[in-house]
């Protein structure tokens, strides 16, 4: 499923965090939002998921205005993993993943065999099945993040939104999570949309990059199209040194300095 954002405004009180944003999130791709802290990336992601209300503009899902779609139906189409979600105390891995089936439950009904099959599939797909009876709180940060992704996967949605899924993880676990998301995108055809801070991670794993600054969309496109010195000057106020990857498929930032240091 594709997402189109048209003239979207999101405000906290009288302050417009996102004054007017228009963008396209392509179907079946990995889209990465990049930009400085506080630029509105997470706010825009939450607005797209209808967690935050919008002041103006619209979000379209496959051409249909999302405001015309019920919250339960949206939960069958879009799964969102917030930043640093809170783990309920004492809950097992399997139980937490089962929460992904809530959008499909009828009142006073329990899980059916199909639900259990999907829960098992999601745990195996994310590599957490062997921990299914363990308490989530006892797992490492990287392991817990895999469990949350399994929960989102159990929703069986076409779109997965993630707000900084690699925060507080070491480099190895960051790569583990990003490789898992790329695998889900390729094998399950899930459209992945992620807010991320690490520039080189975004370039390496993203098919589509959206750069934001002060609530505005500065650019969007493939890494080869939009990641260059001029765009990085505007986005981060840095002077970057870039080289091409070994196969020339994407650029790599190997060094950078603040612009004020170059004057």
C-alpha positions in Angstrom: 0.0 0.0 0.0 1.2 3.5 -0.8 0.8 6.6 1.5 0.3 10.1 0.2 0.5 13.2 2.5 -1.0 16.4 1.2 -0.6 19.8 2.8 -0.5 18.3 6.3 -0.3 20.6 9.3 0.3 19.3 12.8 0.2 21.7 15.8 0.6 21.6 19.5 -1.6 24.3 20.7 -0.8 27.4 18.7 2.6 26.1 17.6 2.6 24.4 14.2 5.3 21.7 14.5 4.7 20.7 10.9 3.4 23.8 9.0 2.7 22.2 5.7 4.1 18.8 4.5 3.5 16.9 1.3 5.2 13.7 0.4 4.8 10.2 -1.0 5.7 6.9 0.6 6.2 4.3 -2.1 4.6 0.9 -1.9 6.8 -2.1 -1.2 9.9 0.0 -0.3 11.9 0.9 2.8 11.5 4.6 3.5 13.7 6.4 6.0 13.0 9.8 7.6 16.2 11.6 8.5 17.0 15.0 10.1 18.1 16.8 13.2 16.5 16.1 16.6 13.2 17.9 17.1 12.7 18.5 13.3 9.2 16.8 13.3 10.1 13.3 12.1 8.3 11.4 14.9 5.4 13.8 14.9 4.8 13.3 11.2 5.0 9.5 11.6 2.4 9.7 14.4 0.2 11.9 12.3 0.3 9.5 9.4 -0.7 6.7 11.8 -3.5 8.8 13.2 -2.1 8.8 16.7 -1.9 12.6 16.6 -4.7 14.8 15.1 -3.9 17.0 12.2 -4.9 20.6 11.9 -5.1 20.8 8.1 -4.4 18.6 5.1 -5.0 14.9 4.6 -3.3 11.5 4.5 -4.3 9.1 1.8 -4.0 5.3 1.9 -4.1 3.8 -1.6 -5.9 6.9 -2.7 -8.5 6.8 0.1 -8.6 9.6 2.8 -7.6 7.9 6.0 -10.1 10.0 8.0 -12.8 7.9 6.2 -11.3 4.7 7.5 -12.1 3.4 11.0 -9.3 3.0 13.5 -9.9 -0.8 13.6 -9.5 -1.1 9.8 -6.4 1.1 9.9 -4.9 -1.3 12.4 -5.4 -4.1 9.9 -3.5 -2.1 7.3 -0.8 -0.2 9.3 1.2 -1.4 12.3 3.2 1.1 14.3 6.1 0.5 16.7 6.7 3.6 18.9 10.0 4.7 20.3 11.0 2.8 23.5 7.6 1.0 24.1 6.9 0.0 27.7 6.9 -3.8 28.4 4.0 -4.9 30.6 5.5 -6.4 33.8 5.6 -10.2 33.8 4.4 -10.8 30.3 5.8 -13.6 28.1 7.0 -13.2 24.6 4.2 -15.2 23.1 1.6 -13.3 25.1 3.0 -9.9 23.9 3.1 -11.0 20.3 -0.5 -12.2 20.6 -1.6 -8.6 21.1 -1.0 -8.1 17.4 -4.2 -10.1 16.8 -6.5 -7.6 18.7 -7.7 -5.8 15.6 -9.2 -9.0 14.3 -11.0 -10.0 17.6 -14.7 -9.9 17.9 -16.3 -8.9 21.2 -16.0 -11.6 23.9 -14.1 -14.0 21.5 -10.7 -15.4 22.1 -7.9 -16.4 19.7 -8.7 -19.0 17.1 -6.3 -21.5 15.5 -5.5 -19.1 12.7 -4.5 -16.5 15.2 -2.1 -18.9 16.9 -0.7 -19.9 13.6 0.0 -16.3 12.7 1.6 -15.6 16.1 3.9 -18.6 15.7 4.8 -17.5 12.2 5.6 -14.0 13.4 7.8 -15.3 16.2 9.7 -17.6 13.9 10.0 -14.9 11.2 11.7 -12.6 13.7 13.8 -15.3 15.4 12.1 -15.0 18.8 10.2 -18.3 18.9 12.8 -20.0 21.1 12.1 -17.4 23.8 8.3 -17.7 23.5 7.8 -18.7 27.2 10.4 -16.2 28.6 9.5 -12.9 30.2 10.1 -10.0 27.8 11.6 -7.9 30.6 14.4 -10.5 31.0 15.5 -10.2 27.3 18.3 -7.9 26.0 17.4 -4.6 24.2 17.9 -6.1 20.8 15.9 -9.2 21.7 13.0 -7.1 23.0 13.0 -5.0 19.8 12.6 -8.2 17.8 9.7 -9.2 20.0 8.0 -5.8 19.4 8.5 -6.3 15.6 7.0 -9.7 15.9 3.9 -8.2 17.6 3.7 -5.7 14.7 4.1 -8.5 12.2 1.3 -10.5 13.8 -1.1 -7.7 12.8 -0.5 -8.9 9.2 -0.5 -5.4 7.8 1.0 -4.2 4.6 2.7 -1.2 6.2 5.0 -1.1 9.2 5.9 2.3 10.8 8.8 2.4 13.3 9.9 5.3 15.4 13.7 5.0 15.9 13.8 1.2 16.2 17.6 1.2 16.8 17.7 3.7 19.7 19.9 2.6 22.6 21.2 -0.5 20.8 24.8 -1.2 20.1 26.1 -1.3 16.5 25.7 -5.0 16.1 22.1 -5.0 17.3 21.3 -2.0 15.2 22.4 -3.9 12.1 20.5 -7.0 13.2 17.3 -5.0 13.5 17.8 -3.2 10.2 18.7 -6.4 8.3 15.5 -8.0 9.8 13.4 -5.1 8.5 15.0 -5.4 5.1 14.3 -9.1 5.0 10.6 -8.6 5.9 10.4 -6.0 3.2 11.9 -8.3 0.6 10.2 -11.6 1.6 6.9 -10.4 2.9 6.5 -7.3 0.7 5.9 -5.2 3.8 6.2 -1.4 3.2 8.6 -0.2 5.9 8.7 3.4 7.1 11.3 4.3 9.7 12.5 7.3 11.6 16.2 6.9 12.1 19.2 9.0 13.3 22.2 7.3 11.9 22.7 8.7 8.4 24.7 5.8 7.0 22.1 3.3 8.2 19.4 5.2 6.4 21.5 5.3 3.2 22.5 1.6 3.3 19.1 0.2 4.1 16.7 2.8 2.7 15.2 2.7 -0.8 13.6 6.1 -0.3 15.0 8.9 1.9 12.9 11.8 3.2 14.9 14.7 4.7 13.2 17.0 7.2 14.2 20.3 8.8 12.1 22.4 11.1 8.9 20.6 10.1 9.5 21.0 6.4 10.3 18.4 3.8 13.6 19.4 2.3 14.0 16.5 -0.1 12.9 12.9 -0.9 14.2 10.3 -3.3 16.6 7.4 -3.6 19.9 7.6 -1.6 21.9 8.1 -4.8 19.6 11.0 -5.8 19.3 13.0 -2.6 22.4 12.2 -0.4 25.0 14.7 -1.6 27.0 17.5 0.0 24.5 20.3 -0.8 21.5 18.5 0.8 23.5 17.5 3.8 24.6 21.1 4.3 21.0 22.2 4.4 19.7 19.3 6.5 22.4 19.0 9.2 24.5 22.2 8.7 27.6 20.0 8.1 30.2 19.7 5.5 30.3 16.0 4.6 32.8 13.9 2.8 31.1 11.2 0.8 32.4 8.1 -1.2 30.5 5.5 -3.1 29.9 2.0 -1.7 32.0 -0.8 -3.1 29.4 -1.7 -5.7 28.5 2.0 -6.3 24.9 1.4 -5.2 24.8 4.1 -2.5 27.0 6.9 -1.0 28.7 6.6 2.4 29.5 9.5 4.7 33.0 9.0 5.9 33.7 12.3 7.6 31.9 15.6 8.5 32.5 18.9 10.2 30.1 21.6 11.3 29.7 24.4 8.8 30.7 27.1 11.3 34.1 25.3 11.6 34.7 25.7 7.8 34.2 29.5 7.7 
